[in-house]
């Protein structure tokens, strides 16, 4: 009365690329620009990596003659290195590339119950999470030198994305005479945390390598949270749904399917709106998603 299935997959991928800086421009009439050996040593051949792991398990059990249960578990994990490299040759130092760390898990439970000769109920519940982290290989500020390349860290900074999902779905079917009436609903709650503010670590821009050696900054950018503001988003979105549908045998050759579904979306609200702009004080909810449906099947 029990059936099980499991699968596991692992991939290992290395992508070679070369770091080669540009030859810096030489100032007219001035001393020659010499690149320090410590910077030249950052050139060479490196590898980007993409190593996902995926696992899956499902178990089905005929608990009683009228009740069956299935449990499903999924797992995935990704480890990535130098994910921001898209060219075979780049003038960006390895330290400015990103490391990825992503993992997600999900558990789904389903119960199908034959309540009587006319009634059937199908219930499903789900819990899942998805966590994604992206971090520069160096915590130093990013340094862009227009006639040379990129040193230091990455101005994108750490990126964090965390999502949870809690879902309950139920469907009840009742059959009588020429009617098959189906009623159901679902609840879906999705808390999230996200942080992807750029320039938290700073970005220095230099016009030439000679300016870099002389400390002559062309531009500096940095993001700083203002009073009461947050550099991250943390809230939950709520979705609700309900429906009723009747499949009716109107005649020997005609089947009519008619139903009505309602969906509602409740959004999180801003906790720090801009008083100058009223539109920033509210994210509208959508609780008027009515969806009538009608289908006809005719056997000619």
C-alpha positions as CSV (number, residue, x, y, z in Angstrom):
1,X,0.0,0.0,0.0
2,X,3.1,2.3,0.0
3,X,5.0,3.6,-3.0
4,X,8.2,5.6,-2.7
5,X,10.3,7.6,-5.1
6,X,13.6,9.5,-4.6
7,X,16.0,11.3,-6.9
8,X,19.3,13.2,-6.4
9,X,21.2,15.2,-8.9
10,X,24.5,17.1,-8.5
11,X,26.2,19.2,-11.2
12,X,29.8,20.5,-11.1
13,X,30.7,23.2,-13.6
14,X,33.8,25.3,-13.9
15,X,34.1,28.1,-16.4
16,X,37.6,29.5,-17.0
17,X,38.1,33.3,-17.5
18,X,41.1,35.6,-17.6
19,X,41.7,38.8,-15.7
20,X,43.7,41.2,-17.7
21,X,43.8,44.9,-16.9
22,X,44.0,47.7,-19.5
23,X,47.2,49.5,-20.2
24,X,46.9,52.8,-18.3
25,X,47.3,56.0,-20.3
26,X,50.5,57.9,-19.9
27,X,50.3,61.6,-19.0
28,X,51.9,64.0,-21.5
29,X,55.2,65.4,-20.3
30,X,54.8,63.8,-16.8
31,X,56.5,60.8,-15.2
32,X,55.6,57.3,-16.5
33,X,52.7,55.5,-14.8
34,X,53.9,52.3,-13.1
35,X,51.4,49.8,-11.9
36,X,52.4,48.3,-8.5
37,X,53.3,44.6,-8.6
38,X,50.6,43.8,-6.0
39,X,48.0,45.0,-8.5
40,X,49.5,43.2,-11.5
41,X,49.6,40.0,-9.5
42,X,45.8,40.0,-9.5
43,X,45.9,39.2,-13.3
44,X,45.7,35.6,-14.5
45,X,43.4,32.7,-15.2
46,X,40.6,32.0,-12.8
47,X,37.4,29.8,-12.7
48,X,33.8,30.6,-12.1
49,X,31.8,27.8,-10.5
50,X,28.1,26.7,-10.7
51,X,27.4,23.7,-8.5
52,X,23.7,23.0,-7.9
53,X,22.4,20.1,-5.9
54,X,18.7,18.9,-6.2
55,X,16.9,16.3,-4.2
56,X,13.4,15.0,-4.3
57,X,11.4,12.4,-2.3
58,X,7.8,11.4,-2.6
59,X,5.8,8.7,-0.6
60,X,2.3,7.6,-1.4
61,X,0.3,5.5,1.1
62,X,-3.2,4.0,0.9
63,X,-3.9,4.7,4.5
64,X,-7.4,3.2,4.5
65,X,-9.6,1.8,1.7
66,X,-11.1,5.3,1.3
67,X,-8.1,7.6,2.2
68,X,-4.8,8.0,0.4
69,X,-1.9,10.2,1.6
70,X,1.1,11.6,-0.3
71,X,4.1,13.4,1.1
72,X,6.5,15.2,-1.1
73,X,9.8,16.8,-0.2
74,X,12.1,18.9,-2.4
75,X,15.5,20.4,-1.7
76,X,17.8,22.5,-3.9
77,X,21.1,24.3,-3.2
78,X,23.3,26.3,-5.4
79,X,26.9,27.4,-4.7
80,X,28.3,29.8,-7.3
81,X,31.6,31.6,-7.6
82,X,32.4,34.6,-9.8
83,X,28.8,34.6,-11.1
84,X,29.1,38.2,-12.4
85,X,31.7,37.3,-15.0
86,X,30.1,37.0,-18.5
87,X,33.2,37.5,-20.7
88,X,36.2,35.2,-21.3
89,X,38.5,38.1,-20.7
90,X,37.7,40.8,-18.1
91,X,39.4,43.8,-16.6
92,X,37.7,43.3,-13.2
93,X,39.7,41.8,-10.4
94,X,38.5,38.6,-8.8
95,X,37.7,40.4,-5.6
96,X,34.9,42.4,-7.3
97,X,33.1,39.2,-8.3
98,X,30.2,37.7,-6.4
99,X,29.6,34.5,-4.5
100,X,26.2,33.0,-4.6
101,X,24.6,30.8,-1.9
102,X,21.1,29.7,-2.5
103,X,18.9,27.0,-0.8
104,X,15.3,26.1,-0.9
105,X,13.2,23.4,0.7
106,X,9.6,22.5,0.4
107,X,7.2,20.0,2.0
108,X,3.8,19.2,0.5
109,X,1.2,16.9,2.1
110,X,-1.9,15.8,0.2
111,X,-4.9,13.8,1.6
112,X,-7.6,12.4,-0.7
113,X,-10.7,11.1,1.1
114,X,-13.7,9.2,-0.4
115,X,-16.4,10.3,2.1
116,X,-19.2,8.5,0.4
117,X,-20.4,7.2,-3.0
118,X,-21.2,10.8,-3.8
119,X,-18.6,12.9,-1.9
120,X,-14.9,13.3,-2.4
121,X,-12.5,15.7,-0.6
122,X,-8.9,16.6,-1.6
123,X,-6.7,18.5,0.8
124,X,-3.2,19.8,0.2
125,X,-0.8,21.8,2.5
126,X,2.5,23.3,1.6
127,X,5.4,24.9,3.5
128,X,8.4,26.1,1.5
129,X,11.3,28.5,1.8
130,X,13.7,30.1,-0.7
131,X,16.9,31.8,0.6
132,X,19.3,33.6,-1.7
133,X,22.5,35.3,-0.7
134,X,24.9,37.2,-3.0
135,X,28.1,38.5,-1.5
136,X,31.2,40.2,-3.0
137,X,34.4,38.2,-2.6
138,X,35.8,41.3,-0.9
139,X,34.2,43.7,1.6
140,X,36.3,46.6,0.3
141,X,34.7,49.5,-1.6
142,X,34.6,49.1,-5.4
143,X,37.2,51.1,-7.3
144,X,36.6,51.9,-11.0
145,X,39.5,53.2,-13.0
146,X,38.3,54.1,-16.4
147,X,41.6,53.5,-18.3
148,X,42.6,50.4,-16.3
149,X,39.8,48.3,-14.7
150,X,38.0,47.5,-11.5
151,X,39.6,46.8,-8.1
152,X,38.3,46.2,-4.6
153,X,34.8,44.8,-3.9
154,X,31.5,45.1,-5.6
155,X,29.2,48.2,-5.3
156,X,26.1,45.9,-5.5
157,X,27.0,44.9,-2.0
158,X,25.5,42.0,-0.1
159,X,22.1,41.0,-1.5
160,X,19.7,39.0,0.6
161,X,16.4,37.5,-0.4
162,X,14.3,35.3,1.9
163,X,10.9,34.0,1.1
164,X,8.5,31.7,3.0
165,X,5.3,30.2,1.7
166,X,2.5,28.7,3.8
167,X,-0.4,27.3,1.7
168,X,-3.6,25.4,2.4
169,X,-5.9,24.2,-0.4
170,X,-9.1,22.2,-0.1
171,X,-11.5,21.0,-2.7
172,X,-14.8,19.1,-2.1
173,X,-16.7,17.4,-4.9
174,X,-20.3,16.2,-4.6
175,X,-22.1,14.2,-7.3
176,X,-25.9,13.9,-7.5
177,X,-28.0,12.9,-10.5
178,X,-26.7,14.8,-13.5
179,X,-24.6,17.4,-11.4
180,X,-21.0,17.3,-10.2
181,X,-20.6,20.3,-7.9
182,X,-17.1,21.3,-6.8
183,X,-16.4,23.8,-4.0
184,X,-12.9,24.8,-2.9
185,X,-10.6,27.5,-1.5
186,X,-7.0,28.3,-0.7
187,X,-5.0,30.4,1.6
188,X,-1.5,31.5,0.6
189,X,0.7,33.5,3.0
190,X,4.2,34.7,1.8
191,X,6.4,36.5,4.2
192,X,9.5,38.0,2.6
193,X,12.8,39.7,3.6
194,X,14.8,41.5,0.9
195,X,17.9,43.7,1.1
196,X,19.5,44.9,-2.2
197,X,20.7,48.4,-1.5
198,X,23.6,49.4,-3.8
199,X,26.6,51.5,-2.7
200,X,26.4,50.7,1.0
201,X,30.1,49.9,0.8
202,X,31.0,52.9,-1.4
203,X,32.1,53.3,-5.0
204,X,35.2,55.3,-6.0
205,X,35.6,56.4,-9.6
206,X,38.9,57.6,-11.1
207,X,39.4,59.0,-14.6
208,X,42.9,57.5,-15.0
209,X,45.3,55.2,-13.2
210,X,47.6,58.2,-12.6
211,X,44.7,59.9,-10.7
212,X,44.2,56.7,-8.6
213,X,47.9,56.7,-7.6
214,X,47.6,60.4,-6.7
215,X,44.4,59.9,-4.8
216,X,42.5,62.3,-7.2
217,X,38.9,61.0,-6.9
218,X,36.6,61.9,-9.8
219,X,33.4,60.7,-8.1
220,X,32.4,59.0,-4.9
221,X,29.0,57.3,-4.3
222,X,27.6,55.8,-1.1
223,X,24.1,54.9,0.1
224,X,23.2,55.9,3.7
225,X,19.8,55.3,5.3
226,X,18.1,58.5,6.3
227,X,16.4,58.9,9.7
228,X,13.6,56.3,10.2
229,X,14.4,54.6,6.9
230,X,15.4,51.0,6.4
231,X,17.8,49.5,3.8
232,X,15.7,46.3,3.7
233,X,12.1,45.2,3.0
234,X,10.3,42.9,5.4
235,X,6.6,42.1,5.1
236,X,4.1,39.4,4.1
237,X,1.6,39.2,1.2
238,X,-1.6,37.3,1.7
239,X,-3.7,35.7,-1.0
240,X,-7.1,34.1,-0.6
241,X,-9.3,32.3,-3.1
242,X,-12.7,30.5,-3.2
243,X,-14.7,29.0,-6.0
244,X,-17.8,26.9,-6.8
245,X,-18.4,25.0,-10.1
246,X,-21.1,22.8,-11.4
247,X,-20.7,20.3,-14.3
248,X,-24.2,19.6,-15.5
249,X,-25.3,17.0,-18.0
250,X,-28.0,19.1,-19.7
251,X,-28.8,16.4,-22.3
252,X,-27.5,13.3,-24.0
253,X,-25.0,15.4,-26.1
254,X,-24.6,18.6,-24.1
255,X,-22.5,19.2,-21.0
256,X,-22.6,22.6,-19.3
257,X,-19.8,23.8,-16.9
258,X,-20.5,26.9,-15.0
259,X,-18.7,28.4,-12.0
260,X,-17.6,31.5,-10.1
261,X,-14.2,32.1,-8.5
262,X,-13.1,34.9,-6.2
263,X,-9.5,35.9,-5.3
264,X,-8.3,38.5,-2.9
265,X,-4.8,39.9,-2.4
266,X,-3.9,41.7,0.8
267,X,-0.7,43.7,0.5
268,X,1.7,44.9,3.2
269,X,1.6,48.6,3.9
270,X,4.5,51.1,4.0
271,X,5.8,51.8,7.4
272,X,7.7,54.9,6.4
273,X,5.7,56.8,3.7
274,X,6.8,60.1,2.3
275,X,4.4,62.8,3.7
276,X,4.8,64.9,0.6
277,X,3.3,62.2,-1.6
278,X,0.1,60.6,-0.5
279,X,0.5,57.8,-3.0
280,X,3.4,56.4,-0.9
281,X,1.2,55.9,2.2
282,X,-0.8,52.9,0.9
283,X,-0.4,49.8,-1.4
284,X,-4.0,49.1,-2.5
285,X,-5.4,45.7,-1.7
286,X,-7.3,43.8,-4.5
287,X,-10.3,42.0,-3.1
288,X,-12.6,42.3,-6.1
289,X,-11.2,39.7,-8.4
290,X,-14.4,38.0,-9.5
291,X,-14.1,35.4,-12.3
292,X,-17.2,33.8,-13.8
293,X,-16.7,30.9,-16.0
294,X,-18.8,29.0,-18.5
295,X,-18.0,26.0,-20.7
296,X,-20.1,24.0,-23.1
297,X,-19.3,20.6,-24.5
298,X,-21.4,19.2,-27.3
299,X,-21.1,15.8,-28.9
300,X,-22.0,16.2,-32.5
